[in-house]
């Protein structure tokens, strides 16, 4: 029998979620909604995952 134990590997850094201000989010979405905007380039520049912008822009 194998027993699964939840835990962390030693030496693996704990990643904290970033909390962005509402102003930052509004500016990022406004920029992504501009005609001809490149979501990948914007997300790289803002250091966020492209899916963070794509999900908001598509809804």
N, CA, C and O atoms as a CHARMM CRD file, in Angstrom:
* protein
*
  236
    1    1 UNK  N      0.84100  -1.17400   0.00000 PROA 1      0.00000
    2    1 UNK  CA     0.00000   0.00000   0.00000 PROA 1      0.00000
    3    1 UNK  C      0.89100   1.24300   0.00000 PROA 1      0.00000
    4    1 UNK  O      1.91000   1.29500   0.68900 PROA 1      0.00000
    5    2 UNK  N      0.48700   2.24000  -0.78400 PROA 2      0.00000
    6    2 UNK  CA     1.22300   3.50400  -0.85800 PROA 2      0.00000
    7    2 UNK  C      0.41500   4.56000  -0.12300 PROA 2      0.00000
    8    2 UNK  O     -0.78800   4.71100  -0.33700 PROA 2      0.00000
    9    3 UNK  N      1.09300   5.27500   0.73400 PROA 3      0.00000
   10    3 UNK  CA     0.42700   6.33700   1.48400 PROA 3      0.00000
   11    3 UNK  C      0.86700   7.69000   0.93500 PROA 3      0.00000
   12    3 UNK  O      2.06200   7.97500   0.86700 PROA 3      0.00000
   13    4 UNK  N     -0.08500   8.51200   0.54800 PROA 4      0.00000
   14    4 UNK  CA     0.21800   9.84400   0.02900 PROA 4      0.00000
   15    4 UNK  C      0.18300  10.84300   1.17200 PROA 4      0.00000
   16    4 UNK  O     -0.76900  10.89000   1.95200 PROA 4      0.00000
   17    5 UNK  N      1.22700  11.63100   1.25300 PROA 5      0.00000
   18    5 UNK  CA     1.30400  12.64300   2.30000 PROA 5      0.00000
   19    5 UNK  C      1.52700  13.99300   1.62900 PROA 5      0.00000
   20    5 UNK  O      2.50500  14.19300   0.90900 PROA 5      0.00000
   21    6 UNK  N      0.60500  14.90800   1.87900 PROA 6      0.00000
   22    6 UNK  CA     0.75500  16.24700   1.30000 PROA 6      0.00000
   23    6 UNK  C      1.86400  16.98800   2.03200 PROA 6      0.00000
   24    6 UNK  O      1.96900  16.90900   3.25600 PROA 6      0.00000
   25    7 UNK  N      2.66400  17.68600   1.30400 PROA 7      0.00000
   26    7 UNK  CA     3.73700  18.45100   1.90500 PROA 7      0.00000
   27    7 UNK  C      4.54500  19.15300   0.83900 PROA 7      0.00000
   28    7 UNK  O      4.23500  19.09000  -0.35000 PROA 7      0.00000
   29    8 UNK  N      5.58200  19.81900   1.28900 PROA 8      0.00000
   30    8 UNK  CA     6.44800  20.52800   0.35000 PROA 8      0.00000
   31    8 UNK  C      7.79000  19.84100   0.29900 PROA 8      0.00000
   32    8 UNK  O      8.24100  19.24800   1.27900 PROA 8      0.00000
   33    9 UNK  N      8.42900  19.92800  -0.86300 PROA 9      0.00000
   34    9 UNK  CA     9.79500  19.44700  -0.97400 PROA 9      0.00000
   35    9 UNK  C     10.71100  20.45900  -0.30200 PROA 9      0.00000
   36    9 UNK  O     10.49000  21.66700  -0.39600 PROA 9      0.00000
   37   10 UNK  N     11.70400  19.97900   0.35400 PROA 10     0.00000
   38   10 UNK  CA    12.66900  20.88300   0.98400 PROA 10     0.00000
   39   10 UNK  C     13.40400  21.67100  -0.08600 PROA 10     0.00000
   40   10 UNK  O     13.78600  21.11100  -1.11400 PROA 10     0.00000
   41   11 UNK  N     13.60400  22.94800   0.13900 PROA 11     0.00000
   42   11 UNK  CA    14.35100  23.78300  -0.77400 PROA 11     0.00000
   43   11 UNK  C     13.52600  24.40100  -1.88900 PROA 11     0.00000
   44   11 UNK  O     14.03100  25.24500  -2.63000 PROA 11     0.00000
   45   12 UNK  N     12.26200  23.99800  -2.02600 PROA 12     0.00000
   46   12 UNK  CA    11.40900  24.56400  -3.06400 PROA 12     0.00000
   47   12 UNK  C     10.79600  25.85100  -2.52100 PROA 12     0.00000
   48   12 UNK  O     10.13000  25.83200  -1.48600 PROA 12     0.00000
   49   13 UNK  N     11.01700  26.96500  -3.20900 PROA 13     0.00000
   50   13 UNK  CA    10.48700  28.23200  -2.69200 PROA 13     0.00000
   51   13 UNK  C      8.96800  28.26600  -2.74300 PROA 13     0.00000
   52   13 UNK  O      8.35500  27.78000  -3.69400 PROA 13     0.00000
   53   14 UNK  N      8.37900  28.83400  -1.72800 PROA 14     0.00000
   54   14 UNK  CA     6.93000  28.98700  -1.67900 PROA 14     0.00000
   55   14 UNK  C      6.55000  30.18900  -2.53700 PROA 14     0.00000
   56   14 UNK  O      7.11200  31.27300  -2.38400 PROA 14     0.00000
   57   15 UNK  N      5.60600  29.99200  -3.42600 PROA 15     0.00000
   58   15 UNK  CA     5.20000  31.08100  -4.30500 PROA 15     0.00000
   59   15 UNK  C      3.96500  31.75600  -3.72500 PROA 15     0.00000
   60   15 UNK  O      2.96600  31.10400  -3.42000 PROA 15     0.00000
   61   16 UNK  N      4.05200  33.04600  -3.58100 PROA 16     0.00000
   62   16 UNK  CA     2.93400  33.81100  -3.06300 PROA 16     0.00000
   63   16 UNK  C      2.15900  34.42500  -4.21400 PROA 16     0.00000
   64   16 UNK  O      2.74100  34.82900  -5.22100 PROA 16     0.00000
   65   17 UNK  N      0.85900  34.49100  -4.06500 PROA 17     0.00000
   66   17 UNK  CA     0.04400  35.15200  -5.08100 PROA 17     0.00000
   67   17 UNK  C      0.25900  36.63700  -5.01200 PROA 17     0.00000
   68   17 UNK  O      0.32000  37.22800  -3.93400 PROA 17     0.00000
   69   18 UNK  N      0.37100  37.22900  -6.17300 PROA 18     0.00000
   70   18 UNK  CA     0.50900  38.67000  -6.24800 PROA 18     0.00000
   71   18 UNK  C     -0.86000  39.31500  -6.13900 PROA 18     0.00000
   72   18 UNK  O     -1.83300  38.79400  -6.68400 PROA 18     0.00000
   73   19 UNK  N     -0.94700  40.40700  -5.46400 PROA 19     0.00000
   74   19 UNK  CA    -2.19700  41.15600  -5.36700 PROA 19     0.00000
   75   19 UNK  C     -2.01100  42.46800  -6.12000 PROA 19     0.00000
   76   19 UNK  O     -1.25300  43.34000  -5.69500 PROA 19     0.00000
   77   20 UNK  N     -2.70300  42.59400  -7.23000 PROA 20     0.00000
   78   20 UNK  CA    -2.58900  43.79400  -8.04700 PROA 20     0.00000
   79   20 UNK  C     -3.68700  44.77300  -7.66700 PROA 20     0.00000
   80   20 UNK  O     -4.80400  44.38100  -7.32800 PROA 20     0.00000
   81   21 UNK  N     -3.35200  46.03700  -7.73100 PROA 21     0.00000
   82   21 UNK  CA    -4.33600  47.06600  -7.41000 PROA 21     0.00000
   83   21 UNK  C     -5.39400  47.13100  -8.50700 PROA 21     0.00000
   84   21 UNK  O     -5.15400  46.71200  -9.64000 PROA 21     0.00000
   85   22 UNK  N     -6.55300  47.65400  -8.16400 PROA 22     0.00000
   86   22 UNK  CA    -7.61600  47.81500  -9.15200 PROA 22     0.00000
   87   22 UNK  C     -7.17900  48.75200 -10.27100 PROA 22     0.00000
   88   22 UNK  O     -7.56800  48.56900 -11.42400 PROA 22     0.00000
   89   23 UNK  N     -6.37000  49.75700  -9.93300 PROA 23     0.00000
   90   23 UNK  CA    -5.86600  50.69700 -10.93300 PROA 23     0.00000
   91   23 UNK  C     -4.96600  49.98000 -11.94500 PROA 23     0.00000
   92   23 UNK  O     -5.08600  50.19900 -13.15000 PROA 23     0.00000
   93   24 UNK  N     -4.07300  49.13100 -11.45700 PROA 24     0.00000
   94   24 UNK  CA    -3.18600  48.35900 -12.33100 PROA 24     0.00000
   95   24 UNK  C     -4.00800  47.48400 -13.27200 PROA 24     0.00000
   96   24 UNK  O     -3.73900  47.43100 -14.47200 PROA 24     0.00000
   97   25 UNK  N     -5.01600  46.79600 -12.72200 PROA 25     0.00000
   98   25 UNK  CA    -5.85300  45.91400 -13.52800 PROA 25     0.00000
   99   25 UNK  C     -6.60100  46.70300 -14.60300 PROA 25     0.00000
  100   25 UNK  O     -6.67800  46.27900 -15.75600 PROA 25     0.00000
  101   26 UNK  N     -7.14500  47.84600 -14.21600 PROA 26     0.00000
  102   26 UNK  CA    -7.90400  48.66100 -15.16700 PROA 26     0.00000
  103   26 UNK  C     -7.01200  49.14900 -16.30800 PROA 26     0.00000
  104   26 UNK  O     -7.41100  49.12400 -17.47200 PROA 26     0.00000
  105   27 UNK  N     -5.79500  49.59500 -15.96200 PROA 27     0.00000
  106   27 UNK  CA    -4.87900  50.06900 -17.00500 PROA 27     0.00000
  107   27 UNK  C     -4.44800  48.93000 -17.92400 PROA 27     0.00000
  108   27 UNK  O     -4.34700  49.12200 -19.13600 PROA 27     0.00000
  109   28 UNK  N     -4.19200  47.73800 -17.36000 PROA 28     0.00000
  110   28 UNK  CA    -3.76200  46.58400 -18.16500 PROA 28     0.00000
  111   28 UNK  C     -4.86500  46.16400 -19.13100 PROA 28     0.00000
  112   28 UNK  O     -4.59900  45.90100 -20.30300 PROA 28     0.00000
  113   29 UNK  N     -6.09500  46.10000 -18.64400 PROA 29     0.00000
  114   29 UNK  CA    -7.21400  45.69600 -19.50500 PROA 29     0.00000
  115   29 UNK  C     -7.47000  46.74600 -20.57200 PROA 29     0.00000
  116   29 UNK  O     -7.71100  46.40200 -21.72900 PROA 29     0.00000
  117   30 UNK  N     -7.42100  48.02300 -20.20200 PROA 30     0.00000
  118   30 UNK  CA    -7.64000  49.09400 -21.18000 PROA 30     0.00000
  119   30 UNK  C     -6.59700  49.01900 -22.29400 PROA 30     0.00000
  120   30 UNK  O     -6.91400  49.21100 -23.46800 PROA 30     0.00000
  121   31 UNK  N     -5.35900  48.74100 -21.91700 PROA 31     0.00000
  122   31 UNK  CA    -4.29100  48.63400 -22.92400 PROA 31     0.00000
  123   31 UNK  C     -4.52400  47.42100 -23.82100 PROA 31     0.00000
  124   31 UNK  O     -4.29600  47.48900 -25.02800 PROA 31     0.00000
  125   32 UNK  N     -4.97600  46.31400 -23.23700 PROA 32     0.00000
  126   32 UNK  CA    -5.20900  45.09300 -24.01400 PROA 32     0.00000
  127   32 UNK  C     -6.40100  45.24200 -24.95700 PROA 32     0.00000
  128   32 UNK  O     -6.46900  44.55300 -25.97500 PROA 32     0.00000
  129   33 UNK  N     -7.33100  46.12300 -24.63700 PROA 33     0.00000
  130   33 UNK  CA    -8.51600  46.32200 -25.47500 PROA 33     0.00000
  131   33 UNK  C     -8.27900  47.29300 -26.62800 PROA 33     0.00000
  132   33 UNK  O     -9.14200  47.44900 -27.49200 PROA 33     0.00000
  133   34 UNK  N     -7.13000  47.94000 -26.64900 PROA 34     0.00000
  134   34 UNK  CA    -6.80700  48.86000 -27.74200 PROA 34     0.00000
  135   34 UNK  C     -6.74300  48.08900 -29.05600 PROA 34     0.00000
  136   34 UNK  O     -6.27400  46.95100 -29.07400 PROA 34     0.00000
  137   35 UNK  N     -7.20800  48.68700 -30.16100 PROA 35     0.00000
  138   35 UNK  CA    -7.12500  48.00500 -31.46100 PROA 35     0.00000
  139   35 UNK  C     -5.66800  47.65700 -31.81100 PROA 35     0.00000
  140   35 UNK  O     -4.77100  48.49300 -31.70600 PROA 35     0.00000
  141   36 UNK  N     -5.46600  46.42000 -32.22200 PROA 36     0.00000
  142   36 UNK  CA    -4.13200  45.96900 -32.61300 PROA 36     0.00000
  143   36 UNK  C     -3.21800  45.61200 -31.45200 PROA 36     0.00000
  144   36 UNK  O     -2.03300  45.35100 -31.65900 PROA 36     0.00000
  145   37 UNK  N     -3.74700  45.59500 -30.23700 PROA 37     0.00000
  146   37 UNK  CA    -2.92700  45.28600 -29.06000 PROA 37     0.00000
  147   37 UNK  C     -2.46700  43.83300 -29.10400 PROA 37     0.00000
  148   37 UNK  O     -3.20100  42.95000 -29.54600 PROA 37     0.00000
  149   38 UNK  N     -1.25300  43.60200 -28.64400 PROA 38     0.00000
  150   38 UNK  CA    -0.68600  42.26300 -28.56900 PROA 38     0.00000
  151   38 UNK  C     -0.66400  41.85700 -27.09500 PROA 38     0.00000
  152   38 UNK  O      0.16200  42.34100 -26.32100 PROA 38     0.00000
  153   39 UNK  N     -1.58100  40.96500 -26.71500 PROA 39     0.00000
  154   39 UNK  CA    -1.73100  40.56800 -25.30700 PROA 39     0.00000
  155   39 UNK  C     -0.45200  39.92800 -24.78100 PROA 39     0.00000
  156   39 UNK  O     -0.08000  40.15800 -23.63000 PROA 39     0.00000
  157   40 UNK  N      0.22400  39.13200 -25.59900 PROA 40     0.00000
  158   40 UNK  CA     1.46500  38.48500 -25.15100 PROA 40     0.00000
  159   40 UNK  C      2.53100  39.52200 -24.81600 PROA 40     0.00000
  160   40 UNK  O      3.20800  39.41500 -23.79300 PROA 40     0.00000
  161   41 UNK  N      2.67800  40.51400 -25.67000 PROA 41     0.00000
  162   41 UNK  CA     3.68500  41.55300 -25.43500 PROA 41     0.00000
  163   41 UNK  C      3.33600  42.37700 -24.19800 PROA 41     0.00000
  164   41 UNK  O      4.21500  42.71200 -23.40300 PROA 41     0.00000
  165   42 UNK  N      2.06500  42.69900 -24.03700 PROA 42     0.00000
  166   42 UNK  CA     1.63900  43.47900 -22.87100 PROA 42     0.00000
  167   42 UNK  C      1.88400  42.68400 -21.59100 PROA 42     0.00000
  168   42 UNK  O      2.41600  43.22000 -20.61900 PROA 42     0.00000
  169   43 UNK  N      1.50000  41.41500 -21.58900 PROA 43     0.00000
  170   43 UNK  CA     1.67600  40.60900 -20.38400 PROA 43     0.00000
  171   43 UNK  C      3.15300  40.40800 -20.04300 PROA 43     0.00000
  172   43 UNK  O      3.52000  40.38300 -18.86800 PROA 43     0.00000
  173   44 UNK  N      4.00000  40.26400 -21.06400 PROA 44     0.00000
  174   44 UNK  CA     5.44800  40.15400 -20.80900 PROA 44     0.00000
  175   44 UNK  C      5.97400  41.42300 -20.15800 PROA 44     0.00000
  176   44 UNK  O      6.73400  41.37100 -19.19100 PROA 44     0.00000
  177   45 UNK  N      5.56000  42.56500 -20.70200 PROA 45     0.00000
  178   45 UNK  CA     6.02900  43.84300 -20.17000 PROA 45     0.00000
  179   45 UNK  C      5.54400  44.06400 -18.73900 PROA 45     0.00000
  180   45 UNK  O      6.26600  44.62600 -17.91600 PROA 45     0.00000
  181   46 UNK  N      4.32000  43.62000 -18.44200 PROA 46     0.00000
  182   46 UNK  CA     3.75900  43.80400 -17.10700 PROA 46     0.00000
  183   46 UNK  C      4.15500  42.67800 -16.14400 PROA 46     0.00000
  184   46 UNK  O      3.83700  42.72800 -14.95600 PROA 46     0.00000
  185   47 UNK  N      4.84400  41.67700 -16.66200 PROA 47     0.00000
  186   47 UNK  CA     5.29600  40.52500 -15.87400 PROA 47     0.00000
  187   47 UNK  C      4.11600  39.77000 -15.26100 PROA 47     0.00000
  188   47 UNK  O      4.11800  39.44300 -14.07400 PROA 47     0.00000
  189   48 UNK  N      3.09700  39.49900 -16.10800 PROA 48     0.00000
  190   48 UNK  CA     1.96600  38.68400 -15.69000 PROA 48     0.00000
  191   48 UNK  C      1.73700  37.61400 -16.75600 PROA 48     0.00000
  192   48 UNK  O      2.21400  37.75300 -17.88300 PROA 48     0.00000
  193   49 UNK  N      1.02100  36.56300 -16.41500 PROA 49     0.00000
  194   49 UNK  CA     0.75400  35.48700 -17.37400 PROA 49     0.00000
  195   49 UNK  C     -0.27200  35.97600 -18.39900 PROA 49     0.00000
  196   49 UNK  O     -1.22500  36.66400 -18.03400 PROA 49     0.00000
  197   50 UNK  N     -0.08700  35.63000 -19.67400 PROA 50     0.00000
  198   50 UNK  CA    -1.02800  36.08100 -20.70500 PROA 50     0.00000
  199   50 UNK  C     -2.47800  35.69100 -20.40600 PROA 50     0.00000
  200   50 UNK  O     -3.39500  36.43600 -20.74800 PROA 50     0.00000
  201   51 UNK  N     -2.69500  34.54600 -19.77900 PROA 51     0.00000
  202   51 UNK  CA    -4.05600  34.12400 -19.44600 PROA 51     0.00000
  203   51 UNK  C     -4.72100  35.08500 -18.46900 PROA 51     0.00000
  204   51 UNK  O     -5.94700  35.18100 -18.43400 PROA 51     0.00000
  205   52 UNK  N     -3.93500  35.78700 -17.68600 PROA 52     0.00000
  206   52 UNK  CA    -4.50400  36.75600 -16.75000 PROA 52     0.00000
  207   52 UNK  C     -5.20900  37.88000 -17.49500 PROA 52     0.00000
  208   52 UNK  O     -6.21100  38.41000 -17.01500 PROA 52     0.00000
  209   53 UNK  N     -4.69800  38.24400 -18.65500 PROA 53     0.00000
  210   53 UNK  CA    -5.32800  39.28100 -19.46200 PROA 53     0.00000
  211   53 UNK  C     -6.36500  38.68500 -20.42600 PROA 53     0.00000
  212   53 UNK  O     -7.43500  39.26200 -20.61700 PROA 53     0.00000
  213   54 UNK  N     -6.05800  37.56500 -21.01600 PROA 54     0.00000
  214   54 UNK  CA    -6.93700  36.98800 -22.02400 PROA 54     0.00000
  215   54 UNK  C     -8.30900  36.67000 -21.46200 PROA 54     0.00000
  216   54 UNK  O     -9.31600  36.93800 -22.11700 PROA 54     0.00000
  217   55 UNK  N     -8.37400  36.10600 -20.26600 PROA 55     0.00000
  218   55 UNK  CA    -9.66200  35.76500 -19.66000 PROA 55     0.00000
  219   55 UNK  C    -10.52200  36.97000 -19.42300 PROA 55     0.00000
  220   55 UNK  O    -11.74100  36.90500 -19.58800 PROA 55     0.00000
  221   56 UNK  N     -9.92000  38.06600 -19.04000 PROA 56     0.00000
  222   56 UNK  CA   -10.66600  39.29500 -18.75500 PROA 56     0.00000
  223   56 UNK  C    -11.10100  39.96200 -20.04500 PROA 56     0.00000
  224   56 UNK  O    -12.22900  40.44700 -20.14400 PROA 56     0.00000
  225   57 UNK  N    -10.22900  39.99300 -21.02500 PROA 57     0.00000
  226   57 UNK  CA   -10.50800  40.69100 -22.27700 PROA 57     0.00000
  227   57 UNK  C    -11.60400  39.97300 -23.06000 PROA 57     0.00000
  228   57 UNK  O    -12.41000  40.62700 -23.72200 PROA 57     0.00000
  229   58 UNK  N    -11.65000  38.64300 -22.99800 PROA 58     0.00000
  230   58 UNK  CA   -12.62600  37.88200 -23.76200 PROA 58     0.00000
  231   58 UNK  C    -14.01700  37.90800 -23.14700 PROA 58     0.00000
  232   58 UNK  O    -14.99100  37.63500 -23.84800 PROA 58     0.00000
  233   59 UNK  N    -14.14400  38.22500 -21.86400 PROA 59     0.00000
  234   59 UNK  CA   -15.47700  38.19400 -21.23500 PROA 59     0.00000
  235   59 UNK  C    -16.25500  39.45300 -21.43200 PROA 59     0.00000
  236   59 UNK  O    -17.38600  39.56000 -20.95700 PROA 59     0.00000
